[in-house]
Amino acid sequence: QPKVEAPEPVNDQSCVIGQDTQISLEVSEIGKPQVPWFFNNKPLPTNDRFEVAHTEDGTSTLSIRQAEFGDKGVYTARATNAVGEAKAKTTLDIAGIKPTINTNLDATLYATNGETMILKITASGTPKPDIVWIRGNDELILTDRIKVAKPTGDDDAYTLSISNVQPEDQEEYSAQISNIGGSLQSNKCKVTVSSTSPGLFLFLSTYFIVESPLWVWVRVFCNLQ
């Protein structure tokens, strides 16, 4: 009768999502049994990500390319021949890489009433993290004025833009970033909304007005709006 067993005493293993992995089971008996593989008690999917190889020493190896979260489950090899059947199981867990914030929110931001303000965070992780923007203690609700953008391709930037800024937009903003590997909270950014842009002052000149017996030192500035 054929015998199938996993090389390790504990038939559990894990793989980081997006990476390649292998599951090996040993088959021992006289002759060469057929060794089909099953995933969660169903025949293994047939596609270019799954490949089964058998070696002369009786090892049957399932290779999985670019593991996906849906690959998490129980893999079973069943060895059958004319005299019987044997099987062994291995449970595969798919893990993620916890998000990391590469560029956090600034502590403060000054926005002008009627203009557009933008908050930006860069974060990495596998798979790409999801983000929830928070205003005060509540999840921010998207509107025609309030929009978010997520990374595309190799980009890792998450942005929140609020157009036509209003006084009620003045608040503390933060973000919750998460994937299957874990979650973390960003810094808080205190947004202050003013009616005009912060003034810029240009130093023009310094001169003296002398009026005996007193003199007056005058410095002239120009306020640029």
MDAnalysis code that builds the backbone (N, CA, C; Angstrom):
import MDAnalysis as mda
import numpy as np

u = mda.Universe.empty(675, n_residues=225, atom_resindex=np.repeat(np.arange(225), 3), trajectory=True)
u.add_TopologyAttr("name", ["N", "CA", "C"] * 225)
u.add_TopologyAttr("resid", np.arange(1, 226))
u.add_TopologyAttr("resname", ["GLN", "PRO", "LYS", "VAL", "GLU", "ALA", "PRO", "GLU", "PRO", "VAL", "ASN", "ASP", "GLN", "SER", "CYS", "VAL", "ILE", "GLY", "GLN", "ASP", "THR", "GLN", "ILE", "SER", "LEU", "GLU", "VAL", "SER", "GLU", "ILE", "GLY", "LYS", "PRO", "GLN", "VAL", "PRO", "TRP", "PHE", "PHE", "ASN", "ASN", "LYS", "PRO", "LEU", "PRO", "THR", "ASN", "ASP", "ARG", "PHE", "GLU", "VAL", "ALA", "HIS", "THR", "GLU", "ASP", "GLY", "THR", "SER", "THR", "LEU", "SER", "ILE", "ARG", "GLN", "ALA", "GLU", "PHE", "GLY", "ASP", "LYS", "GLY", "VAL", "TYR", "THR", "ALA", "ARG", "ALA", "THR", "ASN", "ALA", "VAL", "GLY", "GLU", "ALA", "LYS", "ALA", "LYS", "THR", "THR", "LEU", "ASP", "ILE", "ALA", "GLY", "ILE", "LYS", "PRO", "THR", "ILE", "ASN", "THR", "ASN", "LEU", "ASP", "ALA", "THR", "LEU", "TYR", "ALA", "THR", "ASN", "GLY", "GLU", "THR", "MET", "ILE", "LEU", "LYS", "ILE", "THR", "ALA", "SER", "GLY", "THR", "PRO", "LYS", "PRO", "ASP", "ILE", "VAL", "TRP", "ILE", "ARG", "GLY", "ASN", "ASP", "GLU", "LEU", "ILE", "LEU", "THR", "ASP", "ARG", "ILE", "LYS", "VAL", "ALA", "LYS", "PRO", "THR", "GLY", "ASP", "ASP", "ASP", "ALA", "TYR", "THR", "LEU", "SER", "ILE", "SER", "ASN", "VAL", "GLN", "PRO", "GLU", "ASP", "GLN", "GLU", "GLU", "TYR", "SER", "ALA", "GLN", "ILE", "SER", "ASN", "ILE", "GLY", "GLY", "SER", "LEU", "GLN", "SER", "ASN", "LYS", "CYS", "LYS", "VAL", "THR", "VAL", "SER", "SER", "THR", "SER", "PRO", "GLY", "LEU", "PHE", "LEU", "PHE", "LEU", "SER", "THR", "TYR", "PHE", "ILE", "VAL", "GLU", "SER", "PRO", "LEU", "TRP", "VAL", "TRP", "VAL", "ARG", "VAL", "PHE", "CYS", "ASN", "LEU", "GLN"])
u.atoms.positions = np.array([
    [0.848, -1.193, 0.000],
    [0.000, 0.000, 0.000],
    [0.881, 1.239, 0.000],
    [0.540, 2.276, -0.781],
    [1.365, 3.492, -0.824],
    [1.306, 4.237, 0.490],
    [2.359, 5.003, 0.752],
    [2.419, 5.829, 1.948],
    [2.849, 7.225, 1.556],
    [2.145, 8.240, 2.094],
    [2.483, 9.631, 1.793],
    [2.703, 10.353, 3.103],
    [3.793, 11.130, 3.196],
    [4.043, 11.882, 4.424],
    [4.766, 13.171, 4.095],
    [4.551, 14.161, 4.959],
    [5.250, 15.432, 4.810],
    [6.626, 15.326, 5.441],
    [7.639, 16.028, 4.881],
    [8.988, 15.951, 5.433],
    [9.088, 16.473, 6.855],
    [8.265, 17.458, 7.232],
    [8.336, 18.046, 8.564],
    [7.293, 17.412, 9.477],
    [7.592, 17.305, 10.783],
    [6.632, 16.723, 11.719],
    [5.327, 17.502, 11.773],
    [5.390, 18.831, 11.722],
    [4.188, 19.658, 11.736],
    [3.903, 20.115, 10.312],
    [2.745, 19.699, 9.795],
    [2.458, 19.941, 8.385],
    [1.817, 21.303, 8.155],
    [2.479, 22.352, 8.650],
    [2.026, 23.726, 8.439],
    [3.199, 24.538, 7.918],
    [2.942, 25.434, 6.989],
    [3.969, 26.339, 6.525],
    [3.312, 27.627, 6.071],
    [4.123, 28.678, 5.931],
    [3.588, 29.985, 5.552],
    [4.421, 30.573, 4.430],
    [3.822, 31.531, 3.766],
    [4.468, 32.190, 2.637],
    [3.993, 33.639, 2.614],
    [4.885, 34.548, 2.275],
    [4.517, 35.952, 2.128],
    [3.813, 36.142, 0.790],
    [2.720, 36.853, 0.807],
    [1.943, 37.070, -0.399],
    [2.815, 37.674, -1.489],
    [2.659, 37.174, -2.703],
    [3.434, 37.651, -3.842],
    [4.722, 36.885, -4.088],
    [5.125, 36.049, -3.142],
    [6.354, 35.276, -3.305],
    [6.035, 33.854, -3.774],
    [7.066, 33.162, -4.254],
    [6.919, 31.770, -4.670],
    [7.109, 30.853, -3.455],
    [6.458, 29.701, -3.479],
    [6.615, 28.737, -2.394],
    [6.467, 27.325, -2.933],
    [6.910, 26.348, -2.144],
    [6.811, 24.938, -2.531],
    [6.303, 24.109, -1.348],
    [5.525, 23.097, -1.673],
    [5.065, 22.121, -0.692],
    [5.524, 20.753, -1.179],
    [6.285, 20.048, -0.346],
    [6.823, 18.741, -0.742],
    [6.280, 17.645, 0.162],
    [5.875, 16.547, -0.446],
    [5.403, 15.370, 0.275],
    [6.124, 14.136, -0.269],
    [6.449, 13.233, 0.620],
    [7.202, 12.042, 0.233],
    [6.260, 10.863, 0.024],
    [6.480, 10.165, -1.072],
    [5.683, 8.985, -1.407],
    [6.586, 7.773, -1.362],
    [6.187, 6.746, -0.620],
    [7.005, 5.531, -0.540],
    [6.127, 4.303, -0.704],
    [6.524, 3.443, -1.611],
    [5.880, 2.142, -1.836],
    [6.557, 1.480, -3.029],
    [6.263, 0.233, -3.257],
    [6.834, -0.474, -4.408],
    [6.040, -0.093, -5.644],
    [6.742, 0.397, -6.642],
    [6.063, 0.861, -7.842],
    [5.860, 2.368, -7.775],
    [5.218, 2.909, -8.757],
    [5.001, 4.341, -8.847],
    [3.509, 4.639, -8.815],
    [2.997, 5.086, -7.673],
    [1.580, 5.418, -7.617],
    [1.309, 6.756, -8.297],
    [0.057, 6.986, -8.619],
    [-0.361, 8.304, -9.088],
    [-0.560, 9.204, -7.866],
    [-0.116, 10.467, -7.984],
    [-0.195, 11.371, -6.840],
    [-0.880, 12.673, -7.265],
    [-2.189, 12.695, -7.322],
    [-2.889, 13.949, -7.596],
    [-2.916, 14.835, -6.343],
    [-2.997, 16.149, -6.557],
    [-3.049, 17.115, -5.458],
    [-4.442, 17.733, -5.385],
    [-4.822, 18.102, -4.147],
    [-6.124, 18.717, -3.919],
    [-5.947, 19.962, -3.050],
    [-6.809, 20.933, -3.285],
    [-6.802, 22.171, -2.503],
    [-8.164, 22.329, -1.843],
    [-8.168, 22.311, -0.514],
    [-9.423, 22.371, 0.252],
    [-10.419, 21.318, -0.238],
    [-9.877, 20.089, -0.416],
    [-10.674, 18.913, -0.804],
    [-11.232, 18.968, -2.223],
    [-10.729, 19.894, -3.024],
    [-11.128, 19.961, -4.431],
    [-9.891, 19.795, -5.296],
    [-10.043, 19.261, -6.518],
    [-8.877, 19.109, -7.390],
    [-8.118, 20.422, -7.539],
    [-6.814, 20.333, -7.514],
    [-5.965, 21.521, -7.603],
    [-6.275, 22.297, -8.886],
    [-6.436, 23.606, -8.801],
    [-6.692, 24.402, -10.017],
    [-5.600, 24.197, -11.052],
    [-6.004, 24.200, -12.293],
    [-5.056, 24.053, -13.393],
    [-4.780, 25.427, -14.001],
    [-3.622, 25.979, -13.693],
    [-3.202, 27.242, -14.300],
    [-1.686, 27.336, -14.232],
    [-1.123, 28.433, -14.759],
    [0.330, 28.525, -14.868],
    [1.001, 28.868, -13.544],
    [0.245, 29.070, -12.472],
    [0.852, 29.346, -11.172],
    [1.114, 28.084, -10.358],
    [0.479, 26.982, -10.716],
    [0.639, 25.726, -9.982],
    [1.354, 24.704, -10.866],
    [2.379, 24.082, -10.309],
    [3.117, 23.056, -11.052],
    [3.512, 21.933, -10.099],
    [3.251, 20.698, -10.519],
    [3.578, 19.527, -9.705],
    [4.696, 18.754, -10.387],
    [5.723, 18.407, -9.597],
    [6.859, 17.643, -10.120],
    [7.110, 16.441, -9.213],
    [7.467, 15.305, -9.841],
    [7.769, 14.078, -9.104],
    [9.223, 13.701, -9.364],
    [9.939, 13.303, -8.321],
    [11.337, 12.907, -8.462],
    [11.486, 11.403, -8.233],
    [12.642, 10.877, -8.624],
    [12.888, 9.436, -8.524],
    [12.921, 8.938, -7.079],
    [13.245, 9.828, -6.136],
    [13.304, 9.385, -4.741],
    [11.924, 9.344, -4.080],
    [10.891, 9.621, -4.854],
    [9.541, 9.518, -4.338],
    [8.972, 10.801, -3.761],
    [9.604, 11.923, -4.055],
    [9.102, 13.205, -3.557],
    [8.182, 13.848, -4.590],
    [7.022, 14.292, -4.140],
    [6.090, 15.030, -4.996],
    [6.058, 16.471, -4.499],
    [6.381, 17.404, -5.378],
    [6.516, 18.808, -4.983],
    [5.534, 19.669, -5.759],
    [4.754, 20.430, -5.014],
    [3.846, 21.413, -5.608],
    [4.501, 22.780, -5.521],
    [4.690, 23.439, -6.656],
    [5.260, 24.787, -6.696],
    [4.137, 25.784, -6.982],
    [4.107, 26.841, -6.188],
    [3.102, 27.900, -6.358],
    [3.837, 29.196, -6.647],
    [3.543, 29.802, -7.773],
    [4.175, 31.050, -8.179],
    [3.325, 32.235, -7.723],
    [4.021, 33.244, -7.189],
    [3.380, 34.506, -6.797],
    [2.102, 34.237, -5.985],
    [2.307, 33.713, -4.811],
    [1.191, 33.307, -3.950],
    [0.202, 34.447, -3.736],
    [-1.058, 34.099, -3.777],
    [-2.144, 35.049, -3.551],
    [-2.849, 34.701, -2.242],
    [-3.596, 35.665, -1.718],
    [-4.284, 35.418, -0.451],
    [-5.254, 34.249, -0.581],
    [-5.833, 34.067, -1.769],
    [-6.767, 32.967, -1.983],
    [-6.111, 31.600, -1.995],
    [-4.769, 31.549, -2.007],
    [-4.058, 30.266, -1.969],
    [-3.964, 29.710, -0.553],
    [-4.396, 30.473, 0.430],
    [-4.376, 30.010, 1.813],
    [-5.359, 28.861, 1.993],
    [-4.888, 27.763, 2.570],
    [-5.782, 26.626, 2.779],
    [-5.017, 25.323, 2.976],
    [-5.731, 24.212, 2.790],
    [-5.176, 22.879, 3.023],
    [-4.876, 22.203, 1.691],
    [-3.633, 21.751, 1.531],
    [-3.202, 21.042, 0.322],
    [-3.007, 19.576, 0.671],
    [-3.568, 18.718, -0.158],
    [-3.537, 17.277, 0.107],
    [-2.977, 16.533, -1.100],
    [-2.049, 15.639, -0.842],
    [-1.541, 14.737, -1.885],
    [-2.088, 13.343, -1.600],
    [-2.682, 12.711, -2.611],
    [-3.239, 11.361, -2.463],
    [-2.504, 10.405, -3.394],
    [-1.859, 9.430, -2.798],
    [-1.153, 8.425, -3.588],
    [-2.050, 7.196, -3.714],
    [-2.291, 6.780, -4.931],
    [-3.159, 5.610, -5.163],
    [-2.474, 4.625, -6.105],
    [-2.731, 3.344, -5.863],
    [-2.349, 2.295, -6.803],
    [-3.382, 1.181, -6.698],
    [-3.057, 0.030, -7.231],
    [-4.039, -1.044, -7.298],
    [-4.425, -1.588, -5.935],
    [-3.574, -1.372, -4.916],
    [-3.841, -1.990, -3.616],
    [-4.378, -1.015, -2.579],
    [-4.393, 0.263, -2.883],
    [-4.933, 1.165, -1.883],
    [-4.610, 2.623, -2.129],
    [-4.880, 3.425, -1.117],
    [-4.708, 4.881, -1.194],
    [-4.151, 5.389, 0.126],
    [-3.287, 6.407, 0.051],
    [-2.776, 7.087, 1.236],
    [-2.713, 8.574, 0.925],
    [-2.793, 9.401, 1.969],
    [-2.768, 10.847, 1.734],
    [-2.076, 11.562, 2.890],
    [-1.596, 12.764, 2.588],
    [-0.997, 13.638, 3.600],
    [-1.439, 15.060, 3.307],
    [-1.540, 15.855, 4.385],
    [-2.029, 17.224, 4.240],
    [-1.008, 18.224, 4.760],
    [-0.982, 19.382, 4.130],
    [-0.186, 20.514, 4.606],
    [-1.056, 21.763, 4.544],
    [-1.068, 22.520, 5.622],
    [-1.825, 23.775, 5.665],
    [-0.888, 24.926, 5.321],
    [-1.274, 25.710, 4.321],
    [-0.469, 26.845, 3.890],
    [-1.137, 28.136, 4.342],
    [-0.369, 28.962, 5.040],
    [-0.850, 30.278, 5.476],
    [-0.184, 31.353, 4.629],
    [-0.958, 32.323, 4.178],
    [-0.426, 33.422, 3.377],
    [-0.328, 34.654, 4.260],
    [0.890, 35.130, 4.440],
    [1.129, 36.285, 5.307],
    [1.415, 37.523, 4.466],
    [1.175, 38.666, 5.059],
    [1.490, 39.930, 4.398],
    [2.641, 40.628, 5.109],
    [3.198, 41.645, 4.449],
    [4.227, 42.483, 5.062],
    [3.532, 43.715, 5.624],
    [3.634, 43.891, 6.931],
    [2.948, 44.988, 7.609],
    [3.317, 46.329, 6.987],
    [2.341, 47.229, 6.865],
    [2.625, 48.538, 6.263],
    [3.674, 49.327, 7.033],
    [4.403, 50.129, 6.299],
    [5.368, 51.060, 6.873],
    [5.110, 52.435, 6.287],
    [5.029, 53.450, 7.132],
    [4.862, 54.821, 6.643],
    [6.240, 55.387, 6.349],
    [6.462, 55.743, 5.104],
    [7.750, 56.284, 4.695],
    [7.802, 57.802, 4.843],
    [6.690, 58.471, 4.529],
    [6.583, 59.919, 4.717],
    [5.280, 60.195, 5.444],
    [5.378, 60.726, 6.656],
    [4.197, 60.928, 7.481],
    [3.600, 62.313, 7.247],
    [2.459, 62.558, 7.879],
    [1.818, 63.864, 7.790],
    [2.615, 64.898, 8.573],
    [2.593, 66.145, 8.079],
    [3.175, 67.236, 8.852],
    [2.292, 67.517, 10.061],
    [2.879, 68.117, 11.089],
    [2.124, 68.390, 12.309],
    [1.069, 69.469, 12.096],
    [1.344, 70.421, 11.206],
    [0.409, 71.519, 10.959],
    [0.316, 71.815, 9.464],
    [-0.821, 72.361, 9.086],
    [-1.030, 72.802, 7.707],
    [-1.936, 74.021, 7.737],
    [-1.539, 75.071, 7.020],
    [-2.348, 76.286, 6.918],
    [-3.017, 76.309, 5.552],
    [-4.348, 76.362, 5.556],
    [-5.122, 76.369, 4.317],
    [-5.881, 77.686, 4.213],
    [-6.154, 78.071, 2.970],
    [-6.848, 79.331, 2.714],
    [-8.273, 79.056, 2.288],
    [-9.186, 79.800, 2.880],
    [-10.601, 79.660, 2.563],
    [-10.837, 79.806, 1.060],
    [-11.539, 78.814, 0.461],
    [-11.852, 78.862, -0.957],
    [-10.835, 78.202, -1.856],
    [-9.660, 77.875, -1.334],
    [-8.629, 77.230, -2.146],
    [-8.616, 75.719, -1.881],
    [-7.607, 75.032, -2.416],
    [-7.508, 73.576, -2.276],
    [-6.367, 73.215, -1.345],
    [-6.629, 72.297, -0.425],
    [-5.561, 71.808, 0.447],
    [-5.319, 70.332, 0.157],
    [-4.075, 69.898, 0.322],
    [-3.696, 68.517, 0.020],
    [-2.871, 67.953, 1.167],
    [-3.258, 66.769, 1.630],
    [-2.479, 66.002, 2.600],
    [-1.926, 64.773, 1.894],
    [-0.683, 64.419, 2.210],
    [-0.037, 63.318, 1.504],
    [0.724, 62.437, 2.472],
    [0.598, 61.115, 2.262],
    [1.348, 60.101, 3.001],
    [1.946, 59.134, 1.993],
    [3.173, 58.703, 2.219],
    [3.721, 57.602, 1.423],
    [3.892, 56.408, 2.348],
    [3.416, 55.245, 1.889],
    [3.454, 54.033, 2.710],
    [3.657, 52.819, 1.819],
    [4.350, 51.821, 2.343],
    [4.609, 50.591, 1.600],
    [4.167, 49.395, 2.422],
    [3.994, 48.264, 1.757],
    [3.577, 47.022, 2.393],
    [3.152, 46.039, 1.319],
    [3.008, 44.777, 1.688],
    [2.581, 43.743, 0.745],
    [1.427, 42.960, 1.356],
    [0.241, 42.989, 0.702],
    [-0.082, 43.768, -0.488],
    [-0.154, 45.261, -0.178],
    [-0.343, 46.070, -1.237],
    [-0.419, 47.515, -1.026],
    [-1.487, 47.823, 0.024],
    [-1.144, 48.653, 0.993],
    [-2.100, 48.916, 2.074],
    [-3.324, 49.694, 1.585],
    [-4.414, 49.516, 2.328],
    [-5.597, 50.362, 2.184],
    [-5.482, 51.495, 3.190],
    [-6.202, 52.578, 2.924],
    [-6.114, 53.737, 3.808],
    [-7.503, 54.265, 4.114],
    [-7.689, 54.676, 5.347],
    [-8.919, 55.346, 5.775],
    [-8.505, 56.692, 6.365],
    [-9.015, 57.774, 5.792],
    [-8.705, 59.112, 6.289],
    [-9.675, 59.469, 7.402],
    [-9.164, 60.124, 8.430],
    [-9.950, 60.443, 9.615],
    [-9.870, 61.952, 9.876],
    [-11.035, 62.558, 10.132],
    [-11.092, 63.972, 10.534],
    [-11.643, 64.020, 11.953],
    [-10.843, 64.542, 12.869],
    [-11.228, 64.473, 14.273],
    [-11.166, 63.026, 14.730],
    [-12.305, 62.487, 15.134],
    [-12.382, 61.083, 15.544],
    [-13.224, 60.241, 14.600],
    [-13.659, 60.827, 13.484],
    [-14.580, 60.149, 12.578],
    [-13.948, 59.905, 11.215],
    [-14.355, 58.796, 10.593],
    [-13.905, 58.523, 9.229],
    [-14.419, 59.611, 8.297],
    [-13.533, 60.085, 7.445],
    [-13.875, 61.169, 6.532],
    [-14.769, 60.647, 5.419],
    [-15.865, 61.330, 5.189],
    [-16.807, 60.945, 4.139],
    [-16.457, 61.696, 2.858],
    [-16.307, 60.965, 1.760],
    [-15.939, 61.577, 0.488],
    [-17.130, 62.294, -0.123],
    [-16.858, 63.448, -0.721],
    [-17.876, 64.243, -1.408],
    [-17.274, 64.772, -2.693],
    [-18.001, 65.661, -3.364],
    [-17.448, 66.289, -4.570],
    [-16.246, 67.158, -4.229],
    [-16.193, 67.657, -3.001],
    [-15.060, 68.489, -2.583],
    [-13.911, 67.667, -2.014],
    [-14.248, 66.542, -1.403],
    [-13.257, 65.748, -0.686],
    [-12.957, 64.481, -1.484],
    [-11.729, 64.352, -1.944],
    [-11.356, 63.216, -2.787],
    [-10.035, 62.619, -2.310],
    [-9.862, 61.323, -2.590],
    [-8.626, 60.630, -2.223],
    [-8.042, 59.964, -3.457],
    [-6.745, 59.755, -3.431],
    [-6.049, 59.054, -4.510],
    [-5.136, 58.010, -3.891],
    [-5.118, 56.807, -4.502],
    [-4.287, 55.710, -4.033],
    [-3.133, 55.473, -5.001],
    [-2.101, 54.761, -4.560],
    [-0.946, 54.512, -5.432],
    [-1.310, 53.673, -6.650],
    [-0.600, 53.922, -7.726],
    [-0.709, 53.104, -8.935],
    [0.695, 52.684, -9.356],
    [0.826, 51.455, -9.827],
    [2.138, 50.970, -10.245],
    [3.105, 50.907, -9.072],
    [4.290, 51.470, -9.275],
    [5.320, 51.462, -8.237],
    [5.184, 52.628, -7.268],
    [4.204, 53.489, -7.496],
    [4.007, 54.644, -6.624],
    [3.543, 54.178, -5.247],
    [3.868, 54.934, -4.201],
    [3.419, 54.580, -2.851],
    [2.788, 55.776, -2.140],
    [2.249, 56.733, -2.918],
    [1.691, 57.957, -2.345],
    [0.168, 57.865, -2.216],
    [-0.310, 58.272, -1.049],
    [-1.745, 58.374, -0.774],
    [-2.052, 59.848, -0.501],
    [-3.035, 60.409, -1.199],
    [-3.323, 61.826, -1.032],
    [-4.790, 62.057, -0.706],
    [-5.007, 63.082, 0.089],
    [-6.348, 63.588, 0.391],
    [-6.390, 65.024, -0.070],
    [-7.344, 65.358, -0.918],
    [-7.485, 66.735, -1.396],
    [-8.887, 67.247, -1.073],
    [-8.933, 68.461, -0.578],
    [-10.202, 69.127, -0.276],
    [-10.213, 70.446, -1.035],
    [-11.131, 70.571, -1.971],
    [-11.234, 71.787, -2.762],
    [-12.209, 72.758, -2.103],
    [-12.081, 74.034, -2.478],
    [-12.962, 75.080, -1.939],
    [-13.039, 74.969, -0.410],
    [-11.875, 75.041, 0.209],
    [-11.767, 74.851, 1.658],
    [-12.699, 75.803, 2.401],
    [-13.380, 75.273, 3.408],
    [-14.329, 76.035, 4.218],
    [-13.875, 76.045, 5.682],
    [-14.388, 77.002, 6.477],
    [-13.991, 77.045, 7.902],
    [-14.245, 75.740, 8.639],
    [-15.311, 75.000, 8.259],
    [-15.598, 73.741, 8.952],
    [-14.578, 72.643, 8.638],
    [-13.691, 72.869, 7.653],
    [-12.632, 71.910, 7.351],
    [-11.465, 72.012, 8.337],
    [-11.510, 73.020, 9.181],
    [-10.458, 73.184, 10.177],
    [-10.613, 72.103, 11.246],
    [-9.604, 71.229, 11.350],
    [-9.702, 70.085, 12.252],
    [-8.370, 69.336, 12.246],
    [-8.264, 68.307, 13.072],
    [-7.105, 67.417, 13.036],
    [-7.390, 66.272, 12.069],
    [-6.422, 65.973, 11.198],
    [-6.564, 64.909, 10.202],
    [-5.507, 63.843, 10.466],
    [-5.887, 62.596, 10.230],
    [-4.954, 61.479, 10.347],
    [-5.406, 60.374, 9.400],
    [-4.678, 59.257, 9.386],
    [-5.019, 58.150, 8.488],
    [-4.724, 56.819, 9.161],
    [-5.575, 55.833, 8.878],
    [-5.371, 54.452, 9.320],
    [-4.963, 53.645, 8.101],
    [-3.799, 53.010, 8.160],
    [-3.252, 52.275, 7.022],
    [-3.164, 50.800, 7.400],
    [-3.654, 49.906, 6.528],
    [-3.705, 48.495, 6.916],
    [-3.654, 47.575, 5.694],
    [-3.199, 46.357, 5.933],
    [-3.328, 45.242, 4.995],
    [-3.396, 43.962, 5.835],
    [-3.305, 42.806, 5.213],
    [-3.451, 41.567, 5.972],
    [-2.288, 41.341, 6.938],
    [-1.193, 42.098, 6.755],
    [-0.049, 41.960, 7.647],
    [-0.178, 42.763, 8.928],
    [-1.093, 43.730, 8.961],
    [-1.262, 44.553, 10.154],
    [-1.741, 45.944, 9.800],
    [-1.756, 46.816, 10.784],
    [-2.219, 48.190, 10.559],
    [-1.440, 49.142, 11.450],
    [-1.474, 50.425, 11.108],
    [-0.847, 51.445, 11.921],
    [-1.514, 52.788, 11.676],
    [-1.293, 53.711, 12.592],
    [-1.914, 55.031, 12.563],
    [-0.864, 56.064, 12.196],
    [-1.255, 57.029, 11.374],
    [-0.344, 58.102, 10.998],
    [-0.277, 59.154, 12.099],
    [0.624, 60.117, 11.918],
    [0.610, 61.298, 12.763],
    [-0.677, 62.077, 12.541],
    [-0.969, 62.989, 13.474],
    [-2.098, 63.898, 13.293],
    [-1.609, 65.226, 12.744],
    [-2.362, 65.765, 11.799],
    [-2.041, 67.055, 11.205],
    [-3.150, 68.043, 11.557],
    [-2.805, 69.109, 12.234],
    [-3.791, 70.126, 12.597],
    [-3.901, 71.141, 11.457],
    [-5.074, 71.217, 10.853],
    [-5.314, 72.126, 9.729],
    [-5.990, 73.389, 10.239],
    [-5.393, 74.527, 9.917],
    [-5.950, 75.832, 10.270],
    [-6.389, 76.535, 8.999],
    [-7.637, 76.977, 8.958],
    [-8.190, 77.647, 7.785],
    [-8.273, 79.144, 8.060],
    [-7.696, 79.939, 7.167],
    [-7.726, 81.395, 7.305],
    [-8.384, 82.002, 6.071],
    [-8.798, 83.263, 6.207],
    [-9.502, 83.923, 5.096],
    [-8.559, 84.396, 4.009],
    [-7.283, 84.628, 4.346],
    [-6.295, 85.072, 3.360],
    [-5.027, 84.276, 3.538],
    [-4.184, 84.344, 2.539],
    [-2.895, 83.660, 2.621],
    [-2.025, 84.330, 3.672],
    [-1.190, 83.550, 4.341],
    [-0.263, 84.148, 5.303],
    [0.565, 85.235, 4.637],
    [0.690, 86.411, 5.295],
    [1.396, 87.546, 4.694],
    [2.879, 87.296, 4.554],
    [3.451, 87.841, 3.498],
    [4.894, 87.822, 3.292],
    [5.388, 89.254, 3.348],
    [6.456, 89.463, 4.074],
    [6.954, 90.815, 4.249],
    [8.294, 90.955, 3.544],
    [8.419, 92.009, 2.764],
    [9.652, 92.286, 2.044],
    [10.314, 93.499, 2.672],
    [11.537, 93.315, 3.121],
    [12.288, 94.414, 3.712],
    [12.777, 95.322, 2.589],
    [12.417, 96.619, 2.677],
    [12.791, 97.545, 1.619],
    [14.051, 98.329, 1.974],
    [14.010, 98.982, 3.103],
    [15.179, 99.799, 3.410],
    [15.158, 100.221, 4.868],
    [16.269, 100.664, 5.320],
    [16.390, 101.221, 6.660],
    [17.068, 102.582, 6.558],
    [16.474, 103.564, 7.215],
    [17.114, 104.877, 7.175],
    [16.767, 105.622, 8.459],
    [17.397, 106.741, 8.636],
    [17.231, 107.525, 9.859],
    [16.611, 108.870, 9.529],
    [15.744, 109.302, 10.387],
    [15.233, 110.672, 10.327],
    [15.790, 111.396, 11.554],
    [16.555, 112.394, 11.292],
    [17.213, 113.101, 12.379],
    [16.482, 114.412, 12.649],
    [15.999, 114.538, 13.831],
    [15.355, 115.780, 14.248],
    [15.962, 116.168, 15.599],
    [16.864, 117.121, 15.531],
    [17.606, 117.500, 16.735],
    [16.639, 117.954, 17.824],
    [16.763, 117.505, 19.070],
    [17.912, 116.693, 19.523],
    [17.621, 115.206, 19.465],
    [16.466, 114.788, 18.871],
    [16.106, 113.375, 18.818],
    [16.276, 112.827, 17.410],
    [16.492, 111.529, 17.310],
    [16.496, 110.905, 15.982],
    [15.591, 109.684, 16.019],
    [15.017, 109.365, 14.856],
    [14.065, 108.259, 14.741],
    [14.577, 107.274, 13.706],
    [14.613, 105.987, 14.083],
    [15.044, 104.919, 13.169],
    [13.798, 104.303, 12.529],
    [13.725, 104.348, 11.225],
    [12.534, 103.875, 10.508],
    [12.900, 102.688, 9.619],
    [12.162, 101.593, 9.761],
    [12.339, 100.425, 8.873],
    [11.030, 100.226, 8.112],
    [11.127, 100.127, 6.798],
    [9.934, 100.041, 5.937],
    [9.766, 98.624, 5.435],
    [8.547, 98.064, 5.572],
    [8.217, 96.754, 5.045],
    [7.048, 96.890, 4.074],
    [6.994, 95.934, 3.168],
    [5.849, 95.859, 2.246],
    [5.178, 94.494, 2.462],
    [3.897, 94.492, 2.713],
    [3.148, 93.261, 2.925],
    [2.678, 92.736, 1.580],
    [3.180, 91.550, 1.184],
    [2.819, 90.956, -0.101],
    [1.688, 89.978, 0.110],
    [0.557, 90.147, -0.533],
    [-0.586, 89.258, -0.423],
    [-0.620, 88.319, -1.628],
])
